[in-house]
Amino acid sequence: MASYLVVIYGTSTSGRDAAWQLARSLPGKSAVLSLDRLLEGAIARPDDDALAELDMAHTQLRLLVANYMRNGYHVVVEGAFYHQRDGETFRYEQDIDQLVALMRNMTRKALMVHIRSSEGGEGFEYRQRYGANAMSLDAATGVEAVAEAIRAKLEAEDVI
């Protein structure tokens, strides 16, 4: 059986709890992969070259997603996909597209989920590219409501 790939992105840490709630509710094996955890939990002394370090973390994320999916896990990826380092903003939204493209043969359904804050924030351009495979949710609705909405969308017939 092919696995689900869910990419949750938005403001920093906005989807972490929802990702875990969702992963625990999916049938079978599931894993949560977090860009924040790769950056904060594995690096004891950061590289002076922030861009090189961010590139390394995003490469590691793609490898981990592939490995888990190859072994039959549903994968929930959560991350901001844009980072502030030393006063600069680094944008990695293109990695969402790369994840989906790389995993296309291993996933039964791929879903892009934008978690927005109540105050607004970044736009949701992925709806245009992914159509029925994209959704935007307000973080203020709560972790359980966000996870339930994502699970319902995965079970919907219009998501491929």
N, CA, C and O of each residue as an XYZ file, in Angstrom:
640
protein
N       0.841     -1.180      0.000
C       0.000      0.000      0.000
C       0.884      1.241      0.000
O       1.814      1.349      0.800
N       0.598      2.155     -0.879
C       1.359      3.407     -0.928
C       0.994      4.270      0.280
O      -0.096      4.160      0.840
N       1.917      5.112      0.656
C       1.769      5.933      1.854
C       1.256      7.327      1.528
O       1.244      7.753      0.373
N       0.835      8.021      2.565
C       0.475      9.435      2.457
C       1.722     10.281      2.666
O       2.608      9.924      3.442
N       1.777     11.400      1.967
C       2.788     12.422      2.217
C       2.046     13.715      2.478
O       1.345     14.222      1.602
N       2.195     14.251      3.681
C       1.550     15.502      4.053
C       2.649     16.499      4.401
O       3.495     16.228      5.254
N       2.631     17.643      3.743
C       3.593     18.704      4.031
C       2.825     19.846      4.682
O       1.970     20.472      4.055
N       3.136     20.107      5.936
C       2.504     21.183      6.688
C       3.519     22.309      6.793
O       4.629     22.109      7.286
N       3.138     23.490      6.329
C       4.074     24.605      6.420
C       3.343     25.866      6.809
O       2.121     25.957      6.693
N       4.097     26.828      7.266
C       3.529     28.105      7.681
C       4.501     28.793      8.605
O       5.715     28.623      8.495
N       3.958     29.570      9.512
C       4.820     30.278     10.446
C       5.578     29.276     11.311
O       5.126     28.149     11.510
N       6.700     29.685     11.808
C       7.564     28.802     12.580
C       6.799     28.134     13.712
O       6.086     28.801     14.461
N       6.942     26.840     13.836
C       6.341     25.956     14.843
C       4.815     25.894     14.797
O       4.208     25.302     15.689
N       4.180     26.483     13.791
C       2.712     26.496     13.766
C       2.097     25.126     13.566
O       0.975     24.894     14.017
N       2.787     24.212     12.907
C       2.186     22.922     12.620
C       2.736     21.754     13.392
O       2.326     20.617     13.160
N       3.654     22.001     14.305
C       4.324     20.892     15.003
C       3.344     19.986     15.742
O       3.350     18.773     15.532
N       2.507     20.553     16.598
C       1.562     19.722     17.357
C       0.527     19.078     16.448
O       0.150     17.924     16.652
N       0.067     19.820     15.446
C      -0.906     19.253     14.505
C      -0.293     18.096     13.728
O      -0.973     17.109     13.449
N       0.984     18.209     13.374
C       1.658     17.133     12.636
C       1.689     15.856     13.471
O       1.400     14.772     12.965
N       2.037     15.984     14.737
C       2.082     14.814     15.612
C       0.687     14.224     15.831
O       0.510     13.006     15.804
N      -0.283     15.083     16.044
C      -1.664     14.616     16.236
C      -2.130     13.851     14.990
O      -2.712     12.771     15.099
N      -1.873     14.412     13.824
C      -2.262     13.758     12.577
C      -1.535     12.431     12.406
O      -2.173     11.418     12.122
N      -0.221     12.414     12.571
C       0.565     11.195     12.363
C       0.098     10.064     13.260
O       0.058      8.909     12.839
N      -0.252     10.390     14.486
C      -0.718      9.349     15.416
C      -2.090      8.793     15.029
O      -2.452      7.691     15.441
N      -2.842      9.546     14.247
C      -4.192      9.103     13.886
C      -4.250      8.373     12.543
O      -5.289      7.810     12.198
N      -3.170      8.372     11.791
C      -3.172      7.703     10.487
C      -3.077      6.193     10.666
O      -2.479      5.720     11.633
N      -3.664      5.431      9.739
C      -3.576      3.973      9.849
C      -2.157      3.497      9.512
O      -1.519      4.032      8.605
N      -1.679      2.514     10.229
C      -0.361      1.961      9.934
C       0.764      2.816     10.496
O       0.561      3.635     11.392
N       1.954      2.605      9.949
C       3.153      3.291     10.428
C       3.164      4.732      9.935
O       2.768      5.023      8.807
N       3.625      5.624     10.800
C       3.723      7.030     10.395
C       4.909      7.684     11.092
O       5.333      7.263     12.168
N       5.431      8.721     10.450
C       6.568      9.457     10.992
C       6.341     10.947     10.795
O       5.694     11.368      9.836
N       6.884     11.742     11.718
C       6.866     13.196     11.597
C       8.303     13.645     11.403
O       9.186     13.295     12.186
N       8.528     14.416     10.363
C       9.854     14.972     10.098
C       9.744     16.481     10.173
O       8.867     17.086      9.556
N      10.644     17.080     10.937
C      10.573     18.501     11.206
C      11.866     19.193     10.804
O      12.950     18.798     11.232
N      11.747     20.226      9.979
C      12.916     21.017      9.627
C      13.496     21.708     10.858
O      14.715     21.778     11.018
N      12.635     22.211     11.714
C      13.123     22.865     12.931
C      13.943     21.902     13.780
O      14.989     22.272     14.313
N      13.470     20.672     13.903
C      14.192     19.677     14.705
C      15.540     19.346     14.073
O      16.527     19.168     14.787
N      15.596     19.261     12.751
C      16.873     19.000     12.088
C      17.864     20.129     12.342
O      19.053     19.890     12.554
N      17.369     21.344     12.317
C      18.247     22.497     12.512
C      18.623     22.706     13.976
O      19.780     22.989     14.287
N      17.655     22.569     14.867
C      17.893     22.872     16.271
C      18.345     21.668     17.082
O      19.120     21.805     18.029
N      17.862     20.496     16.711
C      18.118     19.314     17.528
C      19.363     18.547     17.165
O      19.813     17.712     17.950
N      19.935     18.795     16.010
C      21.081     18.009     15.578
C      22.371     18.819     15.500
O      23.462     18.247     15.496
N      22.260     20.113     15.438
C      23.440     20.948     15.236
C      23.831     21.611     16.557
O      23.099     22.449     17.084
N      24.980     21.228     17.077
C      25.438     21.766     18.363
C      26.092     23.134     18.191
O      25.865     24.037     18.997
N      26.895     23.291     17.152
C      27.546     24.568     16.860
C      27.279     24.890     15.407
O      27.751     24.172     14.526
N      26.536     25.951     15.129
C      26.147     26.249     13.751
C      27.324     26.661     12.870
O      28.331     27.188     13.340
N      27.159     26.403     11.593
C      28.114     26.794     10.568
C      28.070     28.314     10.396
O      27.009     28.921     10.536
N      29.181     28.912     10.103
C      29.197     30.346      9.811
C      28.418     30.664      8.542
O      27.884     31.761      8.383
N      28.361     29.687      7.644
C      27.632     29.851      6.386
C      26.204     29.330      6.580
O      25.933     28.144      6.389
N      25.304     30.231      6.960
C      23.921     29.844      7.268
C      23.241     29.194      6.072
O      22.482     28.241      6.244
N      23.492     29.682      4.876
C      22.861     29.120      3.675
C      23.300     27.679      3.452
O      22.473     26.833      3.112
N      24.572     27.386      3.634
C      25.060     26.012      3.470
C      24.410     25.084      4.491
O      24.066     23.946      4.173
N      24.245     25.569      5.699
C      23.628     24.766      6.748
C      22.147     24.503      6.443
O      21.664     23.388      6.640
N      21.440     25.506      5.974
C      20.038     25.330      5.596
C      19.908     24.365      4.429
O      19.024     23.510      4.426
N      20.782     24.495      3.436
C      20.766     23.565      2.297
C      20.981     22.131      2.762
O      20.309     21.214      2.290
N      21.916     21.937      3.686
C      22.206     20.610      4.213
C      20.977     20.025      4.923
O      20.649     18.854      4.732
N      20.308     20.832      5.731
C      19.127     20.351      6.460
C      18.007     19.978      5.493
O      17.320     18.979      5.704
N      17.818     20.757      4.450
C      16.763     20.444      3.478
C      17.098     19.188      2.670
O      16.201     18.415      2.336
N      18.363     18.981      2.358
C      18.781     17.745      1.686
C      18.526     16.553      2.594
O      18.010     15.527      2.149
N      18.886     16.685      3.863
C      18.659     15.611      4.826
C      17.167     15.297      4.949
O      16.785     14.132      5.056
N      16.342     16.313      4.935
C      14.905     16.102      5.017
C      14.416     15.252      3.836
O      13.661     14.300      4.031
N      14.840     15.591      2.623
C      14.424     14.808      1.441
C      14.859     13.352      1.560
O      14.094     12.448      1.225
N      16.077     13.120      2.035
C      16.573     11.750      2.197
C      15.762     10.986      3.242
O      15.438      9.815      3.045
N      15.436     11.643      4.344
C      14.632     10.993      5.381
C      13.228     10.660      4.882
O      12.717      9.570      5.140
N      12.604     11.595      4.169
C      11.271     11.340      3.619
C      11.319     10.115      2.707
O      10.484      9.218      2.824
N      12.287     10.078      1.807
C      12.405      8.943      0.880
C      12.592      7.631      1.630
O      11.968      6.628      1.284
N      13.437      7.627      2.646
C      13.698      6.408      3.397
C      12.452      5.914      4.135
O      12.126      4.728      4.083
N      11.768      6.813      4.810
C      10.548      6.401      5.509
C       9.483      5.904      4.528
O       8.842      4.883      4.774
N       9.297      6.613      3.434
C       8.261      6.201      2.481
C       8.622      4.871      1.817
O       7.747      4.037      1.584
N       9.887      4.673      1.519
C      10.336      3.410      0.936
C      10.024      2.249      1.868
O       9.826      1.119      1.420
N       9.980      2.530      3.162
C       9.702      1.492      4.155
C       8.237      1.463      4.601
O       7.908      0.870      5.628
N       7.364      2.106      3.824
C       5.930      1.985      4.048
C       5.320      2.892      5.095
O       4.200      2.641      5.541
N       6.017      3.932      5.498
C       5.486      4.877      6.480
C       4.685      5.976      5.788
O       5.024      6.405      4.686
N       3.621      6.424      6.449
C       3.010      7.699      6.098
C       3.953      8.759      6.667
O       4.461      8.603      7.778
N       4.190      9.834      5.918
C       5.131     10.851      6.376
C       4.429     12.202      6.455
O       3.785     12.648      5.506
N       4.573     12.832      7.604
C       4.079     14.188      7.812
C       5.306     15.064      8.012
O       6.056     14.897      8.974
N       5.500     16.002      7.089
C       6.630     16.929      7.165
C       6.095     18.254      7.662
O       5.091     18.759      7.159
N       6.766     18.813      8.648
C       6.351     20.142      9.111
C       7.557     21.055      9.144
O       8.646     20.674      9.575
N       7.332     22.271      8.678
C       8.405     23.247      8.698
C       7.956     24.573      8.129
O       6.948     24.661      7.429
N       8.704     25.580      8.434
C       8.349     26.911      7.954
C       8.692     27.081      6.483
O       8.003     27.814      5.774
N       9.735     26.422      6.013
C      10.234     26.529      4.648
C      10.684     27.942      4.303
O      10.926     28.256      3.137
N      10.794     28.779      5.303
C      11.526     30.031      5.171
C      12.128     30.314      6.546
O      11.480     30.126      7.576
N      13.359     30.762      6.538
C      14.119     30.867      7.769
C      14.771     32.234      7.885
O      15.176     32.830      6.886
N      14.867     32.719      9.102
C      15.578     33.968      9.405
C      16.916     33.589     10.029
O      16.962     32.901     11.049
N      17.991     34.037      9.416
C      19.331     33.819      9.965
C      20.138     35.091      9.787
O      20.239     35.614      8.677
N      20.699     35.579     10.844
C      21.561     36.764     10.799
C      20.928     37.916     10.027
O      21.595     38.592      9.244
N      19.630     38.134     10.256
C      18.930     39.241      9.619
C      18.512     39.000      8.179
O      17.909     39.878      7.561
N      18.817     37.835      7.633
C      18.429     37.511      6.257
C      17.314     36.479      6.268
O      17.238     35.646      7.171
N      16.447     36.536      5.258
C      15.392     35.538      5.090
C      15.780     34.621      3.946
O      16.099     35.077      2.848
N      15.749     33.318      4.216
C      16.028     32.308      3.196
C      14.733     31.553      2.934
O      14.120     31.018      3.858
N      14.323     31.513      1.685
C      13.052     30.889      1.315
C      13.312     29.530      0.672
O      14.176     29.395     -0.194
N      12.556     28.533      1.105
C      12.720     27.167      0.610
C      11.395     26.547      0.166
O      11.231     25.328      0.226
N      10.457     27.370     -0.275
C       9.184     26.807     -0.713
C       9.359     25.829     -1.870
O       8.562     24.903     -2.019
N      10.403     26.025     -2.703
C      10.634     25.130     -3.832
C      10.897     23.697     -3.352
O      10.706     22.748     -4.113
N      11.330     23.534     -2.102
C      11.551     22.200     -1.569
C      10.253     21.425     -1.416
O      10.263     20.195     -1.465
N       9.148     22.111     -1.234
C       7.849     21.432     -1.194
C       7.611     20.745     -2.525
O       7.230     19.574     -2.563
N       7.833     21.467     -3.620
C       7.662     20.879     -4.952
C       8.618     19.709     -5.166
O       8.230     18.683     -5.724
N       9.862     19.859     -4.726
C      10.845     18.790     -4.887
C      10.447     17.545     -4.101
O      10.602     16.427     -4.591
N       9.937     17.731     -2.893
C       9.493     16.584     -2.102
C       8.399     15.809     -2.824
O       8.452     14.583     -2.919
N       7.415     16.529     -3.328
C       6.301     15.870     -4.017
C       6.792     15.177     -5.279
O       6.410     14.038     -5.546
N       7.630     15.847     -6.054
C       8.146     15.249     -7.291
C       8.964     13.993     -7.005
O       8.813     12.986     -7.698
N       9.820     14.043     -6.000
C      10.661     12.895     -5.672
C       9.850     11.716     -5.147
O      10.215     10.562     -5.371
N       8.760     11.998     -4.453
C       7.993     10.936     -3.810
C       6.768     10.505     -4.618
O       6.000      9.657     -4.164
N       6.581     11.068     -5.785
C       5.370     10.822     -6.575
C       5.066      9.331     -6.740
O       3.901      8.939     -6.678
N       6.080      8.498     -6.948
C       5.849      7.068     -7.150
C       5.656      6.294     -5.855
O       5.264      5.128     -5.886
N       5.926      6.927     -4.713
C       5.820      6.230     -3.437
C       4.599      6.644     -2.628
O       4.348      6.073     -1.567
N       3.843      7.612     -3.097
C       2.738      8.101     -2.293
C       1.393      7.823     -2.944
O       1.233      7.931     -4.160
N       0.446      7.467     -2.115
C      -0.923      7.292     -2.588
C      -1.604      8.649     -2.682
O      -2.365      8.910     -3.614
N      -1.327      9.506     -1.715
C      -1.892     10.851     -1.688
C      -0.864     11.815     -1.125
O      -0.216     11.526     -0.119
N      -0.717     12.959     -1.775
C       0.147     14.017     -1.267
C      -0.729     15.235     -1.014
O      -1.571     15.591     -1.838
N      -0.524     15.863      0.120
C      -1.348     17.001      0.499
C      -0.459     18.102      1.049
O       0.372     17.858      1.923
N      -0.635     19.319      0.536
C       0.086     20.485      1.025
C      -0.850     21.257      1.948
O      -1.970     21.585      1.556
N      -0.414     21.546      3.152
C      -1.256     22.227      4.135
C      -0.536     23.479      4.626
O       0.562     23.402      5.179
N      -1.159     24.615      4.420
C      -0.612     25.879      4.908
C      -1.334     26.221      6.208
O      -2.559     26.341      6.231
N      -0.572     26.376      7.286
C      -1.147     26.791      8.565
C      -0.861     28.285      8.700
O       0.293     28.709      8.755
N      -1.909     29.051      8.749
C      -1.737     30.503      8.839
C      -2.094     30.971     10.249
O      -2.903     30.354     10.941
N      -1.485     32.049     10.647
C      -1.801     32.619     11.954
C      -3.031     33.506     11.818
O      -3.383     33.924     10.715
N      -3.662     33.782     12.903
C      -4.856     34.629     12.897
C      -4.556     36.031     12.394
O      -5.431     36.717     11.866
N      -3.300     36.449     12.565
C      -2.916     37.797     12.145
C      -2.681     37.894     10.648
O      -2.387     38.980     10.149
N      -2.799     36.813      9.929
C      -2.536     36.833      8.488
C      -1.198     36.199      8.214
O      -0.878     35.162      8.795
N      -0.411     36.791      7.348
C       0.914     36.255      7.060
C       1.061     35.936      5.590
O       0.416     36.538      4.731
N       1.917     34.983      5.324
C       2.234     34.605      3.945
C       0.992     34.158      3.185
O       0.059     33.600      3.763
N       0.995     34.412      1.892
C      -0.094     33.961      1.032
C      -0.042     32.464      0.834
O       0.878     31.805      1.318
N      -1.003     31.925      0.138
C      -1.059     30.482     -0.078
C      -1.062     30.188     -1.563
O      -2.092     29.855     -2.149
N       0.115     30.319     -2.162
C       0.251     30.129     -3.604
C       0.171     28.670     -4.035
O      -0.009     28.395     -5.221
N       0.300     27.724     -3.100
C       0.287     26.319     -3.477
C      -1.091     25.819     -3.895
O      -1.195     24.793     -4.567
N      -2.127     26.513     -3.515
C      -3.458     26.114     -3.955
C      -3.544     26.169     -5.479
O      -4.178     25.311     -6.092
N      -2.923     27.154     -6.086
C      -2.937     27.276     -7.541
C      -2.237     26.093     -8.194
O      -2.697     25.594     -9.221
N      -1.130     25.639     -7.612
C      -0.358     24.552     -8.210
C      -0.919     23.174     -7.895
O      -0.840     22.274     -8.732
N      -1.486     22.990     -6.705
C      -1.911     21.667     -6.273
C      -3.419     21.463     -6.223
O      -3.878     20.344     -5.994
N      -4.190     22.507     -6.430
C      -5.642     22.386     -6.496
C      -6.232     21.651     -5.309
O      -6.091     22.088     -4.167
N      -6.897     20.530     -5.581
C      -7.559     19.753     -4.528
C      -6.572     19.157     -3.538
O      -6.971     18.716     -2.460
N      -5.297     19.136     -3.881
C      -4.286     18.569     -2.994
C      -3.667     19.620     -2.080
O      -2.601     19.394     -1.508
N      -4.325     20.758     -1.939
C      -3.812     21.821     -1.069
C      -4.946     22.368     -0.215
O      -6.105     22.407     -0.627
N      -4.577     22.786      0.978
C      -5.560     23.421      1.852
C      -4.853     24.403      2.764
O      -3.654     24.281      3.015
N      -5.598     25.374      3.258
C      -5.082     26.367      4.172
C      -5.975     26.380      5.407
O      -7.200     26.433      5.292
N      -5.362     26.331      6.585
C      -6.105     26.276      7.836
C      -5.599     27.337      8.791
O      -4.429     27.716      8.747
N      -6.475     27.812      9.647
C      -6.124     28.819     10.639
C      -5.645     28.122     11.908
O      -6.355     27.283     12.464
N      -4.454     28.462     12.364
C      -3.890     27.858     13.576
C      -4.784     28.077     14.790
O      -4.771     27.269     15.719
N      -5.560     29.159     14.795
C      -6.405     29.493     15.943
C      -7.533     28.483     16.163
O      -8.134     28.465     17.237
N      -7.831     27.646     15.173
C      -8.889     26.651     15.345
C      -8.484     25.547     16.308
O      -9.338     24.805     16.794
N      -7.196     25.430     16.586
C      -6.717     24.431     17.535
C      -6.116     23.212     16.864
O      -6.438     22.889     15.721
N      -5.240     22.545     17.590
C      -4.485     21.415     17.076
C      -5.391     20.276     16.626
O      -5.222     19.748     15.528
N      -6.338     19.900     17.455
C      -7.206     18.773     17.114
C      -8.041     19.069     15.883
O      -8.203     18.200     15.026
N      -8.576     20.280     15.775
C      -9.386     20.649     14.612
C      -8.547     20.665     13.338
O      -9.012     20.231     12.284
N      -7.321     21.161     13.430
C      -6.435     21.181     12.267
C      -6.116     19.753     11.822
O      -6.211     19.436     10.637
N      -5.736     18.889     12.775
C      -5.412     17.499     12.439
C      -6.619     16.780     11.851
O      -6.472     16.018     10.895
N      -7.798     17.004     12.398
C      -9.017     16.358     11.890
C      -9.345     16.835     10.481
O      -9.745     16.033      9.636
N      -9.183     18.122     10.217
C      -9.451     18.652      8.873
C      -8.492     18.045      7.849
O      -8.895     17.735      6.728
N      -7.238     17.877      8.228
C      -6.268     17.272      7.312
C      -6.605     15.813      7.072
O      -6.582     15.353      5.930
N      -6.917     15.083      8.125
C      -7.276     13.666      7.977
C      -8.504     13.510      7.096
O      -8.541     12.622      6.245
N      -9.506     14.355      7.282
C     -10.715     14.292      6.451
C     -10.375     14.563      4.985
O     -10.918     13.921      4.087
N      -9.484     15.507      4.754
C      -9.078     15.821      3.382
C      -8.339     14.638      2.750
O      -8.529     14.351      1.568
N      -7.509     13.961      3.519
C      -6.811     12.782      2.995
C      -7.786     11.679      2.612
O      -7.551     10.940      1.656
N      -8.874     11.569      3.352
C      -9.857     10.516      3.079
C     -10.811     10.897      1.949
O     -11.552     10.049      1.452
N     -10.797     12.164      1.542
C     -11.684     12.641      0.471
C     -11.250     12.037     -0.873
O     -10.070     11.773     -1.100
N     -12.204     11.833     -1.725
C     -11.955     11.242     -3.027
C     -11.187     12.152     -3.976
O     -10.528     11.664     -4.894
N     -11.261     13.487     -3.770
C     -10.653     14.384     -4.745
C      -9.159     14.579     -4.560
O      -8.526     15.238     -5.384
N      -8.579     14.030     -3.510
C      -7.133     14.135     -3.295
C      -6.472     12.921     -3.925
O      -6.893     11.787     -3.696
N      -5.440     13.159     -4.714
C      -4.763     12.056     -5.416
C      -3.446     11.776     -4.721
O      -2.705     10.886     -5.138
